Amino acid sequence: MELYFKKYRIFLKHSFGISRSKNTWYDVLFIYLKEDELVGRGEAAPSIRYNESIKLIENILSKGINLPKNNSDYLSIWSFIYPQLMGIKSLEAAFSMALLDFFAQKKQQTVYEFLKIKYIKSHKTSFTIALGHINEIEQKIKESLPYDILKVKLGTLNDDRSIIREIRKYTDKKIRVDANEGWSLDKAISLCKWLYDYNIELIEQPFPANQLYNTLKLKENSPLDIYADENCCSLQDIHKIHSAFDGVNIKLMKCGSITEGLKIIRLAKKYDLKVMLGCMIESSIGITAAAQLAGEVDLIDLDGNLLIKNDPYIGIEIINGFLSLNGKSGLGLNLKKPVNGLY
């Protein structure tokens, strides 16, 4: 088995704005584990919000990742590699994907079959409307036509109500609001009551992660469910936050692996928390890997690959807003066309 990696810049169809940043592109890093013609693929999409970056990942990889001499067992290889990844969760996620893709292909199984995870095809994903110029909303709504649920980024200083009013000129679809830590308590209580009349399903991460008390107060006063995102990164977080939220958003780039994500999902369920499966802006490698967990969760927000212009891979498809895995072994990925350094 040989290790290769490649940085790749993904360009967005529209500028992607949230309460704390705005981007037109993101760099990701692809991990490849190769043996003869067999390739296991993984993706790291780091976020500066969690003190991770492509530069940090490249520094770790440039020093060399040792692979064990015995490559016959997934768990032993993962245990050997894991300490070398320096706690960088997006890098852990990438190696987890690549290893599972590799070994599931060897077994002629999908990754969810390999891990004995149930899979349900009937999950709908939401489609994200990011912060941007309000005049772009009509076009974004047109692009969201196949999707019955919208994920709308809020957390602006003055424009949150205007954004929702503008969206409601064009559609009455269900909306999930993501404030990305952008609200104050007074604003959140007022907005939640106002949003209740606009077919809003939930509010995601209204406050900075260190304001858990404010989240608890909002939960007591909000007619809408409150979900954790930045507050939910690890198994330990579930024990700390369960009383302040109605649900959590699980992302592989936060938790570090498909298997760790599964543990978090199952612990959250023990606390009667609803679970959303989410993503960063990622190619079809990361999105297809996350989708292996779809049968274990309540809500899906896996549209990162739909928001970019130059996804180099074909994997999961969205058909009429529903997730659809192709049933091929491993993650079932294919390169769209030859690109130097990509496999």
C-alpha positions as CSV (number, residue, x, y, z in Angstrom):
1,M,0.0,0.0,0.0
2,E,1.3,3.5,-0.9
3,L,0.1,6.9,0.2
4,Y,-0.4,9.9,-2.1
5,F,-2.0,13.2,-1.4
6,K,-3.0,16.2,-3.5
7,K,-4.3,19.7,-2.7
8,Y,-7.2,20.8,-4.8
9,R,-9.0,24.1,-5.0
10,I,-12.8,23.9,-5.3
11,F,-14.6,27.0,-6.7
12,L,-18.1,27.9,-5.7
13,K,-21.1,28.6,-7.9
14,H,-21.9,31.6,-5.7
15,S,-19.9,33.3,-3.0
16,F,-20.6,31.4,0.2
17,G,-21.2,33.7,3.2
18,I,-21.9,32.9,6.8
19,S,-22.0,35.1,9.8
20,R,-18.2,35.1,10.2
21,S,-16.8,34.7,6.7
22,K,-17.3,34.9,3.0
23,N,-15.6,32.7,0.3
24,T,-15.6,32.1,-3.4
25,W,-13.2,29.0,-3.2
26,Y,-11.9,26.6,-0.6
27,D,-8.8,24.3,-0.7
28,V,-9.3,20.7,0.2
29,L,-6.8,17.9,0.3
30,F,-7.3,14.4,-1.2
31,I,-5.7,11.3,0.4
32,Y,-5.1,8.2,-1.7
33,L,-4.1,4.7,-0.5
34,K,-3.0,2.7,-3.5
35,E,-2.2,-1.0,-4.1
36,D,-1.9,-2.1,-7.7
37,E,-5.1,-0.9,-9.3
38,L,-7.1,-0.5,-6.0
39,V,-7.4,3.1,-4.8
40,G,-8.9,4.2,-1.5
41,R,-9.9,7.8,-1.5
42,G,-10.4,10.3,1.3
43,E,-10.9,14.1,1.7
44,A,-9.8,16.7,4.2
45,A,-11.8,19.9,4.2
46,P,-10.4,21.8,7.2
47,S,-12.0,24.8,8.9
48,I,-10.1,27.7,10.5
49,R,-13.0,27.8,13.0
50,Y,-11.5,24.6,14.5
51,N,-7.9,25.8,14.1
52,E,-7.3,23.6,11.1
53,S,-5.9,24.5,7.7
54,I,-4.5,23.0,4.5
55,K,-1.0,24.4,5.5
56,L,-1.1,22.6,8.8
57,I,-2.2,19.3,7.1
58,E,0.5,19.6,4.5
59,N,3.1,20.2,7.2
60,I,2.1,16.9,8.8
61,L,2.1,15.0,5.6
62,S,5.4,16.4,4.3
63,K,7.1,14.9,7.4
64,G,5.8,11.5,6.3
65,I,3.1,9.2,7.5
66,N,4.4,5.7,8.2
67,L,2.3,2.8,7.0
68,P,2.5,-0.6,8.7
69,K,4.2,-3.5,6.9
70,N,1.1,-5.6,7.5
71,N,-1.7,-4.1,5.4
72,S,-4.2,-6.9,5.8
73,D,-6.5,-5.5,8.5
74,Y,-8.4,-2.2,8.5
75,L,-8.4,-1.7,12.3
76,S,-4.7,-2.4,12.8
77,I,-3.8,0.1,10.1
78,W,-6.1,2.7,11.5
79,S,-4.6,2.3,15.0
80,F,-1.1,2.6,13.5
81,I,-1.8,5.7,11.5
82,Y,-4.1,7.5,13.9
83,P,-1.5,8.8,16.4
84,Q,0.5,10.3,13.5
85,L,-2.4,12.6,12.5
86,M,-1.8,15.0,15.4
87,G,-5.4,15.3,16.4
88,I,-6.4,17.1,13.2
89,K,-9.9,16.0,12.7
90,S,-10.3,16.7,9.0
91,L,-7.1,14.7,8.4
92,E,-8.4,11.9,10.5
93,A,-11.6,11.9,8.5
94,A,-9.7,11.8,5.2
95,F,-7.6,8.7,6.3
96,S,-10.7,7.1,7.7
97,M,-12.5,7.5,4.4
98,A,-9.6,6.2,2.3
99,L,-9.0,3.1,4.5
100,L,-12.7,2.2,4.5
101,D,-13.0,2.8,0.8
102,F,-9.9,0.6,0.2
103,F,-11.0,-2.3,2.5
104,A,-14.6,-2.3,1.5
105,Q,-13.6,-2.6,-2.1
106,K,-11.4,-5.5,-1.2
107,K,-14.4,-7.2,0.4
108,Q,-16.7,-6.2,-2.6
109,Q,-18.9,-4.4,-0.1
110,T,-20.2,-0.8,0.2
111,V,-18.7,1.0,3.2
112,Y,-22.0,0.9,5.0
113,E,-22.2,-2.8,4.5
114,F,-18.6,-3.2,5.6
115,L,-19.4,-1.4,8.9
116,K,-22.8,-3.0,9.3
117,I,-24.6,0.3,9.2
118,K,-28.2,0.3,8.0
119,Y,-28.8,2.4,5.0
120,I,-32.1,4.1,3.9
121,K,-32.5,5.7,0.5
122,S,-35.5,7.8,1.4
123,H,-33.7,10.7,3.1
124,K,-34.1,14.1,1.6
125,T,-31.2,16.6,1.8
126,S,-31.6,20.3,2.3
127,F,-30.1,22.8,-0.1
128,T,-28.1,25.8,1.3
129,I,-28.8,29.4,0.6
130,A,-25.7,31.2,1.9
131,L,-25.3,34.8,2.9
132,G,-24.7,37.1,-0.1
133,H,-26.3,39.9,-2.0
134,I,-30.1,39.9,-1.5
135,N,-30.6,40.3,-5.3
136,E,-29.0,36.8,-5.7
137,I,-31.8,35.1,-3.8
138,E,-34.2,34.7,-6.7
139,Q,-31.6,32.8,-8.7
140,K,-30.6,30.7,-5.8
141,I,-34.2,29.7,-5.2
142,K,-34.4,28.6,-8.9
143,E,-31.3,26.5,-8.4
144,S,-32.9,24.9,-5.4
145,L,-36.0,23.7,-7.4
146,P,-35.4,19.9,-6.9
147,Y,-35.1,20.3,-3.1
148,D,-38.0,20.5,-0.7
149,I,-36.0,21.8,2.2
150,L,-33.8,24.9,2.3
151,K,-30.9,25.6,4.7
152,V,-30.7,29.4,5.1
153,K,-27.6,31.1,6.6
154,L,-28.5,34.0,8.9
155,G,-26.6,35.7,11.6
156,T,-26.3,39.2,10.0
157,L,-26.4,42.4,12.1
158,N,-29.6,43.8,10.5
159,D,-30.7,41.7,7.5
160,D,-32.0,38.4,8.8
161,R,-35.7,39.3,8.6
162,S,-35.2,40.8,5.1
163,I,-33.5,37.6,3.9
164,I,-36.5,35.4,5.0
165,R,-39.0,37.9,3.6
166,E,-37.2,37.8,0.3
167,I,-37.1,34.0,0.2
168,R,-40.8,33.9,0.9
169,K,-41.5,35.9,-2.2
170,Y,-40.4,32.9,-4.3
171,T,-41.1,29.8,-2.2
172,D,-42.9,28.4,0.8
173,K,-40.6,25.4,1.2
174,K,-39.5,24.3,4.7
175,I,-36.5,26.3,6.0
176,R,-33.7,25.3,8.4
177,V,-32.0,28.4,9.7
178,D,-28.3,28.3,10.5
179,A,-27.0,31.4,12.5
180,N,-23.4,30.1,12.7
181,E,-22.9,31.6,16.2
182,G,-24.1,35.1,15.0
183,W,-26.9,36.1,17.4
184,S,-27.3,37.6,20.8
185,L,-29.8,36.2,23.3
186,D,-32.3,39.0,23.0
187,K,-32.1,39.0,19.2
188,A,-32.5,35.2,19.2
189,I,-35.6,35.1,21.4
190,S,-37.3,37.7,19.3
191,L,-36.2,36.1,16.0
192,C,-37.3,32.6,16.9
193,K,-40.8,33.9,17.8
194,W,-40.9,35.9,14.5
195,L,-39.6,33.0,12.4
196,Y,-42.2,30.6,13.8
197,D,-44.8,32.0,11.4
198,Y,-42.5,31.4,8.3
199,N,-42.5,27.6,8.1
200,I,-39.1,27.3,9.8
201,E,-38.1,23.8,11.0
202,L,-35.2,24.5,13.3
203,I,-32.5,26.9,14.4
204,E,-28.9,25.8,14.2
205,Q,-26.1,27.2,16.5
206,P,-27.5,30.6,17.4
207,F,-24.7,31.6,19.8
208,P,-20.9,31.1,20.1
209,A,-20.1,27.7,21.5
210,N,-19.0,29.2,24.8
211,Q,-22.5,30.6,25.5
212,L,-24.2,27.4,26.5
213,Y,-26.2,29.1,29.2
214,N,-27.7,31.4,26.6
215,T,-28.6,28.4,24.5
216,L,-30.4,26.8,27.4
217,K,-32.4,30.1,28.0
218,L,-33.3,30.2,24.3
219,K,-34.5,26.6,24.3
220,E,-36.8,27.5,27.2
221,N,-38.3,30.4,25.2
222,S,-38.2,29.2,21.6
223,P,-41.1,27.6,19.7
224,L,-38.5,26.1,17.3
225,D,-36.0,23.3,17.9
226,I,-32.4,24.4,18.6
227,Y,-29.6,22.3,17.1
228,A,-25.9,22.3,17.9
229,D,-23.2,22.5,15.3
230,E,-20.0,24.3,16.6
231,N,-21.0,23.0,20.1
232,C,-20.9,19.4,18.9
233,C,-17.5,18.1,17.8
234,S,-16.8,15.1,19.9
235,L,-18.4,12.3,21.9
236,Q,-17.6,14.2,25.1
237,D,-19.5,17.2,23.9
238,I,-22.8,15.3,23.9
239,H,-22.6,14.8,27.7
240,K,-22.0,18.5,28.2
241,I,-24.7,20.0,25.8
242,H,-27.6,17.6,25.7
243,S,-29.8,19.6,28.0
244,A,-29.4,22.9,26.0
245,F,-30.3,21.6,22.6
246,D,-33.0,19.6,20.9
247,G,-30.7,18.1,18.3
248,V,-27.1,18.0,17.0
249,N,-25.4,18.4,13.6
250,I,-22.7,15.7,13.0
251,K,-19.9,16.3,10.5
252,L,-17.1,14.0,9.6
253,M,-14.7,17.0,9.4
254,K,-15.4,17.8,13.0
255,C,-15.5,14.3,14.6
256,G,-12.7,12.7,12.7
257,S,-14.0,9.5,11.2
258,I,-17.1,7.6,10.0
259,T,-16.9,5.2,13.0
260,E,-16.5,8.1,15.5
261,G,-19.5,9.8,13.9
262,L,-21.5,6.7,14.4
263,K,-20.6,6.6,18.1
264,I,-21.7,10.3,18.5
265,I,-25.0,9.6,16.7
266,R,-25.8,6.7,18.9
267,L,-24.9,8.5,22.1
268,A,-27.0,11.5,21.1
269,K,-30.0,9.2,20.5
270,K,-29.6,7.9,24.1
271,Y,-30.1,11.5,25.3
272,D,-33.2,11.8,23.0
273,L,-31.5,14.3,20.8
274,K,-32.4,14.5,17.1
275,V,-29.5,14.1,14.7
276,M,-28.7,16.0,11.5
277,L,-25.9,14.7,9.2
278,G,-24.1,17.7,7.8
279,C,-20.9,18.7,5.9
280,M,-18.5,21.5,5.0
281,I,-18.0,22.6,1.4
282,E,-16.6,19.3,0.1
283,S,-16.3,17.3,-3.1
284,S,-18.2,14.1,-3.8
285,I,-15.5,12.2,-1.8
286,G,-16.4,13.7,1.5
287,I,-20.2,13.9,0.8
288,T,-20.4,10.3,-0.3
289,A,-18.4,9.2,2.8
290,A,-20.7,11.1,5.1
291,A,-23.8,9.6,3.4
292,Q,-22.8,6.1,4.6
293,L,-24.3,7.2,7.9
294,A,-27.6,8.4,6.4
295,G,-29.6,5.5,7.8
296,E,-28.7,6.3,11.4
297,V,-29.9,10.0,11.5
298,D,-33.1,12.0,11.4
299,L,-32.2,14.9,9.0
300,I,-29.8,15.3,6.1
301,D,-27.8,18.4,5.1
302,L,-25.3,17.0,2.6
303,D,-25.1,19.5,-0.3
304,G,-21.5,20.7,-0.1
305,N,-20.7,19.1,-3.5
306,L,-23.8,20.7,-5.1
307,L,-22.5,24.2,-4.4
308,I,-19.2,23.9,-6.3
309,K,-18.3,24.3,-10.0
310,N,-15.4,21.8,-10.4
311,D,-16.1,18.7,-8.4
312,P,-13.7,16.2,-9.9
313,Y,-15.5,13.1,-8.7
314,I,-18.8,11.2,-9.3
315,G,-20.2,9.5,-6.2
316,I,-23.4,10.0,-4.5
317,E,-26.3,11.5,-6.6
318,I,-29.2,13.6,-5.5
319,I,-32.3,12.5,-7.4
320,N,-35.3,14.8,-6.9
321,G,-33.8,15.9,-3.6
322,F,-33.2,12.4,-2.3
323,L,-29.8,10.8,-1.6
324,S,-28.9,7.9,-3.9
325,L,-25.8,5.8,-3.5
326,N,-24.8,3.8,-6.5
327,G,-24.3,0.5,-4.6
328,K,-20.8,0.0,-6.0
329,S,-18.1,-1.4,-3.6
330,G,-16.3,1.0,-1.3
331,L,-17.5,4.5,-1.6
332,G,-18.3,3.9,-5.2
333,L,-16.3,6.9,-6.5
334,N,-15.1,7.6,-10.0
335,L,-12.9,10.4,-11.4
336,K,-14.9,12.4,-13.9
337,K,-12.0,13.0,-16.3
338,P,-8.2,12.6,-16.0
339,V,-6.7,15.4,-13.8
340,N,-3.0,15.5,-13.0
341,G,-2.3,14.1,-9.5
342,L,-5.8,12.9,-8.9
343,Y,-6.8,9.2,-8.8
